[in-house]
């Protein structure tokens, strides 16, 4: 199964580009969160972590996957984002460090899976059990591309 099987009807290229631009704008907006942004001592997201997440976004976009529908900082200074697929599958990613992310996949008919992965990924093994959206997952494919840059 490939991404085109999942995304039916497929949004227009212009629609996808607009969604990705909005997602990138939201991600870059995380730079505006400073120390104690939540009033309870929250850490800001570092510029390096925003760059790491941005590179992952760019790779996923280039592979034709839907844009993250949500992105937000956590009180620990990490970046969370979710990708929702038209078939109801969801991948949630918490980019914790420039070299580590936590991923939860909630796929139709499967129990949600949690995994800590090293970034950038040099192989496709880390996400081999992800949602069957293609032969490998979008996060895995995107992270492998980031590693090749």
C-alpha positions in Angstrom: 0.0 0.0 0.0 1.3 3.5 -0.8 0.3 6.9 0.4 -2.0 7.5 -2.5 -4.1 4.5 -1.4 -4.5 6.1 2.0 -5.2 9.7 0.8 -8.3 9.3 -1.2 -9.4 11.6 -2.6 -6.0 13.2 -2.7 -5.8 16.9 -1.9 -4.6 19.1 -4.7 -0.9 19.9 -4.8 -1.8 23.5 -4.0 -3.8 22.4 -1.0 -0.9 20.2 0.3 1.6 23.1 -0.2 -0.7 25.4 1.8 -1.0 22.9 4.6 2.7 22.4 4.8 3.4 26.2 4.8 0.9 26.6 7.6 2.5 23.7 9.6 6.0 25.2 9.0 4.7 28.6 10.1 3.3 27.1 13.3 6.6 25.3 14.0 8.7 28.4 13.5 6.2 30.2 15.9 7.6 28.0 18.7 10.6 30.4 18.7 8.4 32.9 20.5 7.9 30.7 23.6 10.4 31.9 26.2 11.3 30.6 29.7 8.2 30.1 31.8 5.8 30.5 28.8 3.1 28.6 30.7 3.5 30.4 34.0 4.7 27.2 35.6 8.4 27.2 34.7 8.2 25.7 31.2 11.4 25.5 29.2 11.5 27.1 25.7 12.1 25.0 22.6 15.7 25.4 21.4 16.5 26.7 17.9 18.3 23.4 17.3 15.2 21.3 18.1 13.1 23.5 15.8 15.7 23.0 13.0 15.6 19.2 13.6 11.8 19.1 13.4 11.8 21.4 10.4 14.2 19.0 8.5 11.9 16.1 9.4 8.9 18.2 8.1 10.7 19.0 4.8 11.5 15.3 4.2 8.0 14.2 5.0 6.6 16.8 2.7 8.9 15.8 -0.1 7.6 12.2 0.2 4.0 13.4 -0.3 2.7 12.8 3.2 0.0 15.0 4.9 1.2 18.0 6.9 1.1 17.8 10.7 -2.2 19.0 11.9 -1.0 20.1 15.3 2.4 21.2 16.6 3.1 22.6 20.0 5.8 23.0 22.6 5.8 20.9 25.8 6.7 22.2 29.2 10.0 20.2 29.0 11.1 22.2 25.9 10.3 19.5 23.3 8.3 19.7 20.1 5.1 17.5 19.7 3.4 17.1 16.4 0.7 14.8 14.9 0.0 13.6 11.4 -3.5 12.4 10.7 -4.3 10.3 7.7 -7.6 10.2 5.9 -8.1 6.5 6.9 -8.0 7.6 10.6 -4.4 6.5 11.4 -2.4 8.9 13.5 1.3 9.2 14.2 2.3 11.4 17.1 5.9 12.5 17.4 7.7 14.1 20.4 11.1 15.4 19.2 12.9 15.4 22.5 16.4 16.1 21.4 18.2 16.7 18.1 19.0 13.0 18.1 15.9 11.4 19.7 12.2 11.3 19.3 9.3 9.4 20.8 6.7 8.0 18.4 3.3 6.7 19.0 1.4 5.2 16.1 -2.3 4.6 16.3 -3.3 2.5 13.3 -6.7 1.1 12.3 -7.2 -2.3 13.9 -4.0 -2.2 15.9 -3.0 -1.5 19.4 -1.1 1.9 19.7 2.6 1.4 19.7 5.3 3.5 21.4 8.9 3.6 20.4 11.9 5.8 21.2 14.0 6.3 18.0 17.4 7.9 17.3 17.4 10.8 14.8 18.5 11.0 12.2 17.7 7.4 11.2 20.2 5.6 9.0 18.1 2.6 8.4 14.4 1.8 8.0 14.3 -0.7 10.8 13.2 1.6 13.6 9.7 2.1 12.2 9.2 -1.3 10.5 6.1 -1.9 12.7 4.4 1.4 12.0 1.1 1.8 10.2 1.0 0.0 6.9 0.8 3.2 4.9 3.6 2.2 2.6 6.4 -0.4 2.8 7.9 1.8 5.5 6.4 4.7 7.5 6.5 8.3 6.6 8.6 9.2 9.6 11.1 6.5 8.9 11.4 7.5 5.3 11.7 11.2 6.2 14.3 10.6 8.9 16.3 8.5 6.5 16.3 11.4 4.0 17.4 13.8 6.7 20.3 11.5 7.5 21.4 11.6 3.8 21.5 15.4 3.6 
